[in-house]
Structures are given as structure tokens and as C-alpha cells.
Amino acid sequence: MRKSLILLACVFGFLNYSHAQDSTEVQSYALSLQDAIIYGLNNSYSAKNAQTDVEIALKQKWEIIAQGLPQITGEVTYQNQLIQPTSFIPAQFFDPNAAAGTFIPVQFSPKQSAAATATWNQLIFDGSYIVGVQSSKTLLQISENAKVKTDLEVKQAVIEAYGNVLLAEESVIILQKNLKTLDKNLSDTQKIFENGLTEEEDVEQLQITYLGLETQLNNTIRQLAIAYDMLKLTLGIPIDSKLQVTDSLEDLAMQYYDLSLLTQSINPENNIDYRIAADQTNLAQTEVKLEKSKALPRLSAYVNYGASGASNDFSFLSDEQRYFEQSIVGVSLTVPIFSSGMRAAKTAQKELAYKKSLEDLEQTRNQVKLQMATARNDYQFALDNFSTQEKNLALAERIENKNSIKFFEGIASSFELSEAQTQLYQAQQDYLQAMYEVIANKAALEKTLDTSVYQPQQN
């Protein structure tokens, strides 16, 4: 029996250990850019919070609507007079022959009492309530448009973060290749120097270039790790998770090379920034109506029903306990008459705020036009620069190759070779950056031209 218990304990211990291992296992992800965008829209912290704000707005809308629906409240009270109050009645009230000025102490109320009441309240008319319902719809619209804007920002952030990872990865690959080539050149030059066919300065010049390139490679490797962490944070993935990107920078740059996008345009009123500004204007107009509605009367009705009982002992749960019913029905009318100009002052403030919102709306309209023009120009420049940097890279490769041949033939100096190599390395980085700019600037232009509207999530 003892051996069985020990064996059973070991089995449970192993299962618990296995479960602990599974719970701490690091999750792995392998995502294309499109998969990353979809994942980010569903799991990023800002996207989830924006969806929660929409749900909060829905609850607030119902809260405001419910204020005009029947409200029923109930109340149950129980009292136990530990020391009963005593009243004093003139003695002559009980005995005409009693001396004047004498009193008899009397306790009127029973020691214990209980009562239960229920009240039905119904709002019949209230101008503030009608305007409040309208404002709740506007607040919901603001939350929905904020969700759309958040999704657009998340999409752009994911594209930029994904592109930064690809940029860092390509940089590491190119730097490693360059370092390997430079290491061979340095080794060959060292042998030539040892044979007395070149100067030591040529070796030292290549060493300077090698050390600088090695430092740049180490820094880029660290930047790659940071870029991955930034992408994880943007997607809403734990930093400790493993993430792999499956697209390549060059393939994405070609996919995002779209000249037709430069001719596309939209009505500024369909831009999400304009729609949000329009929501603020509508809200300001609603606040004006709300202040004006406070000058209207408020009419409500109520029905009350209850029962109460009293006893010197706690007998309220007994069948013999007597309860006495009561019921009240009433109507309440509140009419604002005079506020010494306070309501007029508040209304004037809201009207001025509404006037400001109209100016802000017009400013937003022009800002949207400027944003579209700027984004279109940036994308055009990115496309042109991509073509230019591609040509520059080809030229830099030929120049470096010619200087390398001349150097080993003894025609060119090590300084000229180093200068050609530095020019090549810069051209490589400029080409990679140009591909990234094509991706990033297209994402910015698409965001400006986007006319998406809020779509409720399907449960």
C-alpha cells in the first residue's frame, strides 16, 4: 500500500512538472507582412483598447436611454427601539380631578416595526433627456471612428516595424558579405606586403576599413534584435516569444511599387481625421441644444405601494402579524422660471464652442488636403529614389571592382580602394533604405486615402 502511494505521488508530481513546462513554453510565430497586419489588428494593445472603448460607448448609450424608461425601486426597513421615546400628557386628560400641572408619561409606539415599499418612477417629458439620447449616438460614433483611426495607425505601425526588421536583416547579410570579402583582401594584401611588393600603409588602411565595418556589423546585429522586439510590441506578442518574418525586403518593395496609387484621390470629408472632427462639431452642436433644453419643463409620474406593521416582539414572520397597506400616485412638474441669466450665459458659452468647432472642422478639411498632397509627394520621391539608388549601387559596385583590380595590380593606392569600398557600403545601405522608404511611404499614402468605416465585430 505504501509503495502504491509513493508511485501515485511520483505520477502526480511528473504530471504537474509537465504542465508547468508546457505553461512556460515559449510560443513561436512565423508571419508574412499580411499575416502580421491581420494579427496586429486583432491583438495589438491599442486595437483591443479601442474596441473596448466602443463597447463602453454602447453601454453608455443604453445608460442614457434607460433614464427615460420605467424605474422601479424597493425598500425594506426594520426598526427596534432599544429605548422607546416617552411623551408626557397632562394628567387631567385621563382624570379630571388630577392636580393641574401634573403629567403622565406615555409610550405610544410599539418597540419594533417593519415596512416594505415599492416605487415606480416614469419620466414623461424632459428636453434634456431627448438631447441626451442624441448625444449618446454621437459619442458612439466618435468611439467607432476612433477605432477606425486606431486600426489604420496599427496597420501603418506594423508595416513600418516589419520593414525595419527586414531592413536590419538585409543589412546584416550585406555587412557579413562585405566583411568576408574585406577579410580576404586584407589577407592577400598582408601576404603581398610580407613579400615586399607593397607598403605597410596599404595593410593598415584595409585594417581601418575592416575594424569600422566590423563595428558597424555588431551594432546592426543589436539593432536587429531591437527591431524584432519593436515588431512584437506592435503586434501585441510577448517580448520573450520567438518571431520569424517570412517576406523579403526586395519582394515587398516590388509589391509596394504602385504608380497608379499616385493618381488616386478621395473627398476630404471621407478621410477619418475629417470624420472625427465632424463628430466633435456634432457633439458641440448637441451641447448647445442641451443647454437650451434646460429651459423646458420636466414632467414625471410615480406610483408607490407599501405595507407596514408594528409589534413589541419580533413577530413579523408570523401569520398572525397584521400589516397595513398604503399606496400613493403622483405627478411632478418642474418649470424653470428665472435663473438670473445663468442659463443664457451657459448657452452662449456652448454656442461659442460650437463656432470654434466649425473653424476646427474647416481647418481639418485643409489639413487633410495637405496630408494627401504631402503623402503623394513623399511616395513619388520614394519611387524615384529607389530607381536612383538601384543605379547608384550598380555604379558603386563597378567602381569598387575596378579599384580592387587596380590595387592588386599595383596601379591604385589603398586609399583609393578604401574610398571606393566606403562608397559601395554607403550605396548598399542607401539602396536598402530606399526599398524601405517605398514600403513605408506607400503605407502612409494608403492611410491618408483610406475611407474605411467601422464594422462591428462578429461574435
Secondary structure, DSSP 8 states (H G I E B T S, - for coil): -HHHHHHHHHHHHHHHHHHHHHHT---EEEE-HHHHHHHHHHH-HHHHHHHHHHHHHHHHHHHHHHTTS-EEEEEEEEEE-SS---EEEEGGGT-TTS-TT-EEEE--S-SEEEEEEEEEEEEEEEHHHHHHHHHHHHHHHHHHHHHHHHHHHHHHHHHHHHHHHHHHHHHHHHHHHHHHHHHHHHHHHHHHHHTTSS-HHHHHHHHHHHHHHHHHHHHHHHHHHHHHHHHHHHHT--TTSEEEE-S-HHHHHHHT--GGGGG----GGGSHHHHHHHHHHHHHHHHHHHHHHTTS-EEEEEEEEEEEEEESSS-TTSTT---EEEEEEEEEEE-----TTHHHHHHHHHHHHHHHHHHHHHHHHHHHHHHHHHHHHHHHHHHHHHHHHHHHHHHHHHHHHHHHHHHHTTSS-HHHHHHHHHHHHHHHHHHHHHHHHHHHHHHHHHHHH----------
